[in-house]
Amino acid sequence: MQRPAKGKTPRRPALKKTSHTQKDPVGVYCRIRPLGATDEECCIEMISSTTIQLHAPDGIKANRNGEYKETQYSFKKVFGIQTSQIELFEDVAKPLVDDLIHCKNGLLFTYGVTGSGKTFTMTGSPGEGGLLPRSLDMLFNSIGPLQAKRFVFRTDDKNGMEIQGQVDALLERQKRESNQQSTVPKTPSSKQKPDPEFADMISPEEACKCEGVDEDSCYSVFVSYIEIYNNYIYDLLEEAPIDPIRHKPPQSKILREDQNHNMYVSGCTEVEVKSTEEAFQVFWRGQKKRRIADTQLNRESSRSHSVFIVKLAQAPLDADGDHILQDKNQVTVSQLCLVDLAGSERTSRTKAEGSRLREAGNINQSLMTLRTCIEVLRENQMCGTNRMVPYRDSKVTHLFKNYFDGEGKVRMVVCVNPKADDYEETMLVMRFAELTQEVEVARPVDRPICSLAAGRRHRNQAFRDELSRRQEERPGGPNNAEDGSVLNQLLDSLPALPACELVDPTDEQILPRLIEVLERRHRIRQMITEQYTRTANTLKSMLQEFDGHLMAKENFIHEQRGKLGEKDKIMFNQKNEMDRLEKKSKMLEYKIDILQKTTNIYEGDKRSLQQELESREQRLQRELSERKRMEARMQGMVSDTKHQWEKECERRVNAKQLEMQNKLWVKDEKLKQLKAIVSESNSSATSEQQRPPPPPDKPQRASREKDQPRAPEKRSRSPLPTTGTPIRLHHRRSHSAGGERWVDHKPLSNLDLDTVMQPIIPNAIKVSAANEKALSKCHKYVLTHQELASDGEIQTKLIKGDVFRTRGGGQAVQFTDIETLRQECPTASSRKRRSSEDGPGQHDGNKMDWNDRENRAPVASTSSGLGLQIGYQKRRK
């Protein structure tokens, strides 16, 4: 028995570190399913083969202005409602199957809301096969005659592939056929009658195959089918032992990482298949175990993410083109993952409860994790950041992390339902798809070309055909007659035997002649044999030389074809790059147009604002000039008024002085007369000394003495004002002058009037807001309140009160007194009085009546007897 050799996958982690690796964007396609009814409202319009437009349905306002907003989204290609399954396969899945045969990995998944046609796109229906059955059909149509026998390739438990010899494979096949009770599920035979459910999935006219398949290699296909349900992985092909007593639920699988840092499902069943029908039978067996349920939006809603993995193992033939080369370094394994993601849904619409609600939550959470990973990848690639991508938050992203890290080509089919009820969910799907297109994945590298000469299988097959043909022609036929004639000619060329008859064995005449003839014939035969050998060797060397030239030419042709293929790939990639750049340029032109329109709008707004600003500045300048003129006019009026006041004051002072002098003269005259009377009375008094003294209640002398010192005092006093309120000579002293402790409450909103007379309260606690702590330390409270008086001047009130304790342990204030401090302008009061007393047109500009005018100083008035009482918290009016 030969030692099994393990194969390797085409993934090479070292290529991730190279910065010159070429990258391709994720291919995102959009497919629009038909409406369920013709009278339903549609919210999606296909503008071109790469662009769709979303219309907000009636009743939904898309922006704050209340206007309907139409949004356009671009894809690599958009498939309308009339698109067939074969057209979708030709553009989306066929290149992935081609890459699979050429040792490159691929990932294809469908994405969309529930009921948008994802499962139909992936699986299809009878007569309309989806992407999965068509991919299998193309694969087996391409490698059908090049497949190895069963069990030549064998999977191990570490995501690797082993190769065993023909004898070991034969023993394995016999063992599997004899052991029907093996734990490994029996591979269904390809010769069985196909199931009618999928027998007509693909018509023979739609069959296709890959070109450029390496015929010098042997292939083998392995399939596996898993589902991710509630973030747990289950094997849909696992056949658990049947327990009639107690049913055991299926066991979940775990993800592991192989030696090449690729993720795989540990313990997953991998079945080797040899035909499309056999592979689809295996798929259908697992599909019947997949979890589906009936919801308000979809009668058969997928409750899990399904992943169908097609793994292709291939190894080159040896130099003879007969057996597989037993070299583990020449074995490659490529795989194609076909993923049907469960649809995102809103529980408010599906009315999910219980287990359905839990399933919907896990589905939405896994899709949200996929969106987050795509966003972080996009940010890392566009901004140059190195954020960690949260692949491990979900089994879906963790399983396919290698594809987004550059281990294969990634394509996504976005399925949308154009009905208006799914507008909001469809808009979220479109945003995610637009975001995914900006993520770039490293382009997979090509497999190194085998050093053996090409065409080994073809030459071996030609040799076998020729050998079998000659074996069939050997028993008889025209070729044998030709060979006999050539043999007769060869015998005729030899010396003829002498005509004699040998009677006696001791005949000395006939025997020597016969021996001589036979020896001569033998020498001629040896000469012919040597000549034939030389000719054969010469011909063989010529044939070998021709074969060498032919192989060299074939190698040269193969190299040229390889170079031509590389050039074709470069041209294809450049064409794709040109298409992408052209699409990007169109998108940028569209954005530039939008920005230009926005700029024009902003320029118009800027011009209008500038015009408004200029008009306001002009108006402000006019107002400033008018104000300056008013100020100059007022200053002139003030100066004139001041000059008039000064003249009037001077006139009144002179008049008053003259009047006082006249009065003083009159009083002097009266005093002289009084002195004369007094002197006369003194002389008469000496004569009446003996008379009894007058009564004490009529002291005439005292009254005179009291009147005499008042004369100089009367001269020095200024006359009282003729009009207005009299000034109280004796008024009550303020309560704030005592020795009690006061709380001086002055709010921050009060203004500083800069007056000469200011209320001063000694031993006071000044606060801007009343508080219990300050009230508990004092006995008196005063609040300084400012307000406008009726004449427009600021009036200050000092509201005073007593502080006492309440029954609840707090502090209360009972107001007892109010002092009013008022500042008046003499000019304003005179004008006001003049306007109230004199009518219009009764006074002259130069001559004014100043007899009833006076200058008033600040007046303080006090009113007491208030019965107000407030608590600790006071509200300022």
ABEGO torsion letter per residue (X at the ends): XBBBBBBBBABBAAAAABAABBBBBBBBBBBBBBBABAABBBABBBABAABBBBBBBBGBBABAAGBBBBBBBBBABBBBAABBAAAAAAAAAAAAAAAAAAGBBBBBBBBEBBGAGAAAAAAEBBGBBBAAAAAAAAAAAAAAAABBBBGABBBBAAGBBBBBBAAAAAAAAAAAAABAABABBBBBBAABBBBAAAAAABBAAABBBBBGBBAABBBBBBBBBBBBBGGBBBBAABBBBBBAABBBBBBBBBBBBBAAGBBBBBGBBBBBBABAAAAAAAAAAAAAABBBBBBAABABBBABBBBBBBBBBBBBBBAAGABBBBBAAABBBBBBBBBBBBBBBBAAAAGBBEAAAAAAAAAAAAAAAAAAAAAAAAAAAAAGBABBBBAAABAAAAAAAAAAAGAEBBBBBBBBBABAAAAAAAAAAAAAAAAAAABBBBBBBBBBBBABBBGAAAAAAAAAAAAAAAAAAAABEAAAAAAAAAAAAAAAABBBBBBBBBABAABAAAAAAAAAAAAAAAAAAAAAAAAAAAAAAAAAAAAAAAAAAAAAAAAAAAAAAAAAAAAAAAAAAAAAAAAAAAAAAAAAAAAAAAAAAAAAAAAAAAAAAAAAAAAAAAAAAAAAAAAAAAAAAAAAAAAAAAAAAAAAAAAAAAAAAAAAAAAAAAAAAAAAAAAAAAAAAAAAAAAAAABBBBBAABBAAAAAAAAAAAAAAAAABBBBBABEBBBBABBBBBAAABABBBBBBBBAABBBAGBABBBBBBGBBBBABBBAAAAAABABBBBBBBBBBAAGBBBBBBBBBBBBBBAAGBBBBBBABBBBBBBBBAAAAAAAAAAAABBBGABBAABBBAAABBBBBBBBBBBBGBABBBBABBBBX
